[in-house]
Amino acid sequence: MAHWSPRQQLVRTGEHEWLMRDGADRIAIVRAVRMRGRVHFRAVTWAAESEGRHLLGYFPDLDSLAAIVWREWLIAHGRSTDLPPR
């Protein structure tokens, strides 16, 4: 069985931007931001318009962002946190 990671759900959409997906569902928009001279990653819930998005948090790297956002997505949708994507 191949190793699966939530980071595999991130698809680069721009030079400093990614989209996190679960199958056809869009989960989050991720952007690289510079804070205090270091790059961090900001995640917001996906919505077509900015007004509908909610901050999920700032993360030091894409691996931790993906793991936490993926887990929260599964919990919010009543799915087991051990599940790979659909």
HUGI-V878817 format. One record per backbone hydrogen bond with DSSP energy under -1.0 kcal/mol. NH is the residue of the N-H (numbers start at 1). CO is the residue of the C=O. E is the energy in kcal/mol with one decimal. If there is no record, write none. Layout:
NH;CO;E, NH;CO;E
This chain:
8;5;-1.9, 9;6;-2.2, 10;7;-1.8, 11;19;-2.7, 13;17;-2.5, 14;17;-1.6, 18;30;-2.6, 19;11;-2.4, 20;28;-2.9, 21;9;-2.0, 22;25;-2.7, 25;22;-2.1, 27;20;-3.4, 28;20;-1.2, 29;44;-2.5, 30;18;-2.8, 31;42;-2.2, 32;16;-2.3, 33;40;-2.9, 35;38;-3.3, 38;35;-2.0, 40;33;-3.3, 41;59;-2.8, 42;31;-2.9, 43;57;-2.6, 44;29;-2.2, 45;54;-2.6, 46;27;-1.9, 52;49;-1.6, 53;50;-1.7, 56;43;-3.2, 57;43;-1.4, 59;41;-2.6, 65;61;-1.8, 66;62;-2.7, 67;63;-2.2, 68;64;-2.2, 69;65;-2.9, 70;66;-2.4, 71;67;-2.0, 72;68;-2.5, 73;69;-2.2, 74;70;-2.3, 75;71;-2.5, 76;72;-2.6, 77;73;-1.2, 78;75;-1.7, 79;74;-2.9, 83;80;-1.4
